[in-house]
Amino acid sequence: MKTIARGAGTAGSRAAPAQAGNNDKKIGVRLDNADTIVKEGKKFKRYKLQVNKGAENPTLKGLADKNSHEM
């Protein structure tokens, strides 16, 4: 498994990919930081998959235009 996001990150902030160049258009989705939970004494970070409104992919763009926070 490859690590693509790490660190504490404030809930609601971007975790990955970096907001640089045309990442938002090309990739079409991103991970946002969510809350941290504790399960059986271990901390786990939650992430939220967010569709980018500027996505090149017409399906993703359509979903984001409806409600990007619903995904």
C-alpha positions in Angstrom: 0.0 0.0 0.0 1.3 3.4 -0.9 0.9 6.4 1.4 -0.5 9.4 -0.4 -1.5 11.5 2.6 0.0 11.8 6.1 0.1 14.1 9.1 -2.6 15.6 11.3 -4.2 18.0 8.9 -7.1 20.2 9.9 -10.5 18.8 9.2 -11.8 20.3 5.9 -8.4 21.1 4.5 -6.8 19.3 1.5 -4.8 16.2 2.2 -3.9 15.1 -1.4 -3.0 15.8 -4.2 -1.3 19.1 -3.9 -3.2 22.0 -5.3 -0.7 22.9 -8.0 -0.8 23.2 -11.7 -3.7 21.5 -13.3 -4.0 18.6 -10.7 -7.6 19.5 -10.0 -8.6 19.4 -13.6 -6.6 16.2 -14.6 -7.3 14.1 -11.5 -10.8 15.3 -10.9 -11.0 14.3 -7.2 -9.1 15.0 -4.1 -8.8 13.8 -0.5 -9.8 16.2 2.3 -8.9 15.7 5.9 -11.7 14.6 8.2 -11.8 13.7 11.8 -9.5 11.3 13.8 -11.1 8.4 15.5 -9.8 6.0 18.2 -10.6 2.3 17.8 -9.2 -0.3 20.2 -6.7 2.2 21.5 -5.3 3.1 18.0 -5.8 6.5 16.3 -7.1 6.4 12.7 -7.4 9.4 10.4 -10.5 9.7 8.3 -10.5 11.3 4.8 -13.3 12.5 2.6 -13.2 12.0 -1.2 -14.2 15.3 -2.8 -15.0 15.8 -6.5 -13.4 18.9 -8.0 -15.8 21.2 -9.8 -13.2 22.0 -12.4 -12.7 18.4 -13.4 -12.0 17.6 -17.1 -14.0 14.4 -16.9 -17.6 15.2 -17.7 -19.1 12.6 -15.4 -17.1 14.0 -12.4 -17.8 17.6 -13.4 -21.5 16.8 -13.5 -21.5 15.2 -10.1 -19.5 18.1 -8.6 -21.9 20.6 -10.2 -24.9 18.9 -8.5 -23.3 18.8 -5.1 -19.5 18.4 -4.6 -19.9 17.8 -0.8 -22.4 15.0 -1.2 -19.8 12.6 -2.7 
